[in-house]
Amino acid sequence: MTRAIVFLMSSMHICNADKALTNKPMSSIFSSDNKEATQTGIYAVLTMAACVPLYFGIDTYLNTIGAAHDEALAVAATSVLLGCIYIGRHLATIWSARQREIPKNVLNGLAIAIAVCFVWLFIHADLELHDFPGLNLLLYWVPFLTIGLSIGALIKLFRMSTKKELEAAKTQAAQSQSELHLLQSQLSPHFLFNTLNNMYGLSITQHEKIPSLILKLSDLLRYSVYEANETYVPLKDELAYIHNYIDFEQLRIGDRLELKTDIETLSSNDIRIAPMLLIVFIENAFKHSKNTSEPKVFIEIRLKIWGNSILFYLKNSHNRSIANEQTVEKHSGFGLANVKKRLQLLYPNQHDLAIENEENHYTVNLRLNLR
């Protein structure tokens, strides 16, 4: 045990192979102002903690195979193993500096090498070559050194691989968030452009409706500009906006509109939804329905909470003529492309969207996971 205690004290010098200890006092090593010294101190503590189980494990193995001077040999073997681990970490750092990413097969190969060498040490203990002591010793030490180098390289490469994956995920998240903000910033101008075009036509033919429409438009823009900048908003607020928009369109279209709605009433703010998501479909329904030659415009809107989902259904009359398809492509393609992209970003694998474009009607079925 005396040798073991001496070894624990000397093990502090082994970690110098990976990080050099400074001459500063211990309080400075663990100071938050000195990141490198703190990391070195952590390595030293981990090395000291690993020495005890490694020493007793190796000593037990040496006793099992009947090695002479087992305590001294266990101290030496533990020192060598820890040294190989730090050398393996250093070699892995040098190798990975030239790699864009750490291949998974390299990590798997290192793990397999450790397992094979570990099993070989026990197999060789029963198959010692007594007539060839040099070769016999080589068949012990080569696998032993390989285990140390492989463990050090595996630990370092695994940490670096995890770090790179985390950084890549953060970069992707930042890009997605930036793209999302861009998409949201495009919604208000798109809505305003369509609405002003409609109001211009009414100002010529039905100018008496303009004052009421302007008031409604003011409320709609207030929500879209000031209250819809969050990633998710209470569904109750979004439904209030939708009702306001429907009132706006009813004023604009008048008696020609046949509207059927079944929208669930919510009292709490617990259920949330991405803002200005459903309104794109509703806006398109009103716009395309009025372009038909039919005397009546038919629109049906349903929304309810079912289990863990928001179910949205919309059906509107339209005339799928070539001219109308070109109009849809020109004026509505942006809105639909925008909402589909936002669904991918905000509800990945958490939504189902089905659109049917029939000869006389247009149908949207959307399911969203609750937020």
N, C-alpha and C positions, 0 to 999 in steps of 0.2 A: 504493500500500500504506500510505503514511503516513495517508491519510484513513481507510483501513480500520481502522488501529490506534486512531486517535482515536475512530472510531465504536464500537469495542469498549469503550473506556473510558466513553463516554457512554451506552452501552446499559444500564448499571447503573441509570440514572435512569428507564428505561422501565418497569421492573417496579413502580415506585411507583404506577402506575395501578391495580394489583391489590392489592398489599400494601405498606404503608409501612414502610421500613426504620427501625429504631430507632437511637439514638445510642450504643448499647452496642457494645463491642468485638466483633470477629469470633468470638472464643471463646464469648462469651455468646450470639451468634446461633444457633450450632449446639449449644448446651447442651440437654440433655434436659429441664431444668427450665423451659425457655421454649419451649413448643410453637409459639406463633405466630411467634416470631423464627426458630425453626428452619425453619418452612415458608417464611418470607420469604427466608431464605438459600438454600433449595433453589430457589425461583423465580428468584433472581438468578443462580445457577449455571447453571440450565437456559437462561435467557435468553442468557447469555454463550456457552454452547455452541451455541445455535441461530443466533447472529449470523453465525458464519463460513460455514456452508453456505448460509444465506439470502443473504448478501452476494455470494458468488461465483456463486450461481445467478442472481440478479437481474442482476449485472454481465454474465454471459454472455448473458442474454436481451437486454440493452440493446445489447451489441456486435453481436448477430445482426441486430437491426432497424436498426442504424446510428444510434443515438441519440448526440447530442453530450454531452460532459462526463459520460461514462458512470460514472466512479468516484464523482463527487459525487452524481449521481442515484441510483446504487446504494445509497450510504450513506443518503440521504434516504428512498428507497423501503423499505429494510430497517427503518429506524426507524419509518416509518409502519405497515408491516406488523405489526411487533411491538406497536406501540401499539394497532392495531385488534384484535389477538388478545386483549390484556388487556381492552380495552373490551368486546369480544364476551363474554368470560368474565363480566364484571361485569353486563352486560345479561341474560345467561342466568341469573345468580344471582337477580336481581330478578324475572325472569319465573317461574322455577321455584318461588319462595317461595309463589306463589299456586296451585300445582298439587299435587294429591295424588300423582300419578305422572307420569313423563315419557313422553308418547306416542311410540311407535316411529316413527310417520310424521313427527314433527318431526325426529328424528335422521336419518331417510332423506332428508327434504327438504333439510336442511343439507348432507349429503354430496353430493347431486345438484347443489345450487347451487355448491358448490366445484368440482366436476368441470366443470360447464357454463362457469363463468367462466374456469377455467384453459384450457379448450379455446378459448374465445373470444379470449383474449389472443393465441394463436398464429394464429388465423384472421384477426383484425383486423390483425396485422402484415403480412399479404399484401394487405390491402384498405384501406390507409390513405386517408383522405379529405384529400388535399393541399389542396384548395380550401376546406376548412372546418377550419382548424387547431384552433379551439376545440372543436368537436364531436369532432374526432379525438382530442384530449387527454382529453375527457370519457369517450370509449369505451375509453380505456386505464385511467383511474383508477377509474371506478365499479366495473368487475369486480374490479380489484385490491383496492380497499377492501372489497368484498363478500367476497372470499376471506378476508381477515384477520378480519373480524367473524364470518364463518361458522365458520372454524377454531376461534376462541376459544370461541364458543358451543357448538360440537359437542363439544369436549374437556370443557368444564365439564358439559354436560348428560349426556354419556356417563358421566362419573365419578359424577355424582349419581344417575343411573339405576341404575348398578351398585351403588352404596352402598345405595340404597333396597331393591333386590332382595335384597341380602345381609342387611339388617336384617329384611326380611319373612321370609326363610328362617330366620333365627335365632329370630324370634318364633314361627313355626310349629313349629320344632323344640322350643322350650321348652314350647309348649302340648301337643305330642304326648308329650313326656317326662312332663309333669305328668299327662296323661290316662293314660299307661301305668302310672305309679306308683299312680294311683288304682285302675286295673283289677287290678293285682297285689295291692294291699292288700285287695281284696274276695275273693280266692281262698280264703284260709285260713278266714275265717268261713263262707263258702259250703260248703266241704268239711266243716268241723266240725259245722255245723248238720245236714247230711245224715247224717253218721256217728253223731252222738248220737241222732238219731231211730231209726236202725237198732238201735243198742245198747240203747235203751230197750225195744224190742219183744223182743229176745233176753233181756233181764234178767228178763222175765216167763216166757217159755217155755223158754229154754235158759240158765239163769243160770250153769251150770258153764263156759260159754265166755267169760264176761266177763273173768276175770283175764288170759287170753292176749290177748284183743282189746285190753284197756287197754294192755298192753305194746306191741303193734303200733301202736296209735293214738299212743302217746307218740313212737315213732320217726318216724311220718309227720308229726306236728305239728312235731317238731324240725327236719325238713328244710324244711317249708313256711314256717316262721316265721323260722328263722335262716339257712338256706342258699339260699333261693330268692328273695332280694331283688335279686340281680343281673339285669341285662338279659338276659344269656346265661350259661348254666352248662354245664359238661361234660356231654355226652350220657350218658357212663358213669354219672355221679351221678344223672341223671334216670331212667335205666333201673333203677338200684338202688332208687330210690323207687317206681317202677312195680311191680317185683317184690315189694317189701314190701307194697304196696297189694293186689296179687293174693293174696298169702298171707293178708292180713287178711280179704279177701272169701271165700276158701276156708274159713277157720275159721268165718266167719259163716253161709255158705250150706250147707256140708257136702256130703253125698253127692248132693244134687240137682244140683250143678254139673258140667257136661261142658265142660271147658276145654281148648282147643288153642292152644298158643303156639309161635311161631317168631320169637324175638327175638335178633338178632345180638349176640354177645358182643364187647364193646370193652375194650381194655386200656389205651388212652392217653386223655389229656384233650384231644387236639387238636380233636376234633369237638365243637361247641357247639350248644346249642339254647335257645330261650326256656323258662324254667322253668314247670312246671305247665301246659304246653300240651296234651300228649297225655292227661294224666290226666283231663281233663274228659270226653273221649269214653269212656274206659275206665270212669269212675265211672258215667256214664249207662248204659253197656251193662249193668253189674251191676245197677243199680237197676231198669231197665225189664225186664230178663229175669226177675227174680224176681216181677214183678207178673203174669206170664202164668199161665194156668190149667194149663199143661202140667206133667207131673210132673218133667221135666228142664229145666234151664237150659243153653242152649248158647251159648258165647262163643268166638270165634276171634280171636286177636291176632297180627299179624305186623309185624315191623319189620326193615328192613335198609338198609344203605348201598349205593347203586347209582350209580356215576359221581360226579357232583357233587351228589347229592340224598339226602335221607332219605325213604324210602318207608314209610308207615304204613298198615296195613290193619286194619280191625276189623269184625267181623260178629257180631251177637247176635240171639237169638230174642226176639220180643216179639209182643204181640197188639195190632194197631192198631185197637182199638175206640174208640168216641167217648169213653168214660170215660177210657181210657188216654191219648188225645190231650190231653184236658183236664189230666190229671196231668202229662204231659210239658210242656205249655205253662206250667203254673203253677210246677212245681218245677225244670224243666231249662232253661227259656227263658233264664234269667239266665246259666247256665254257657255255653251255646252262643253267645249274643250276645256274652259277654265274650271267648271265645276267637276268634271271628270278628273282633272289633275289634282284638284284639292281633295277629292275623295281618296285618291291614291296616297296623298301625303298625310292626311288627317285620320283616315280610317283604313289603314293597310290591312287587308284580309279581314276587315270588320264591316263590310258592307256588300250589298248585292244590288245591282242596278240593271233593270231590264226596260228597254225602250222599244215600243212597237209602232211603226209608222205605216198604218193601213191607208186604204184609199180615201176614206171619209173621216177617219179619226186618228188621233195620236194619243198613245198611252204610255205613262211612266209608272213603274213600280220600283220603289226604293226602300231598302231595309238598312238601318244603321244600328250598330251596337250602342247601347246607352253609355253616356259619359258621366 
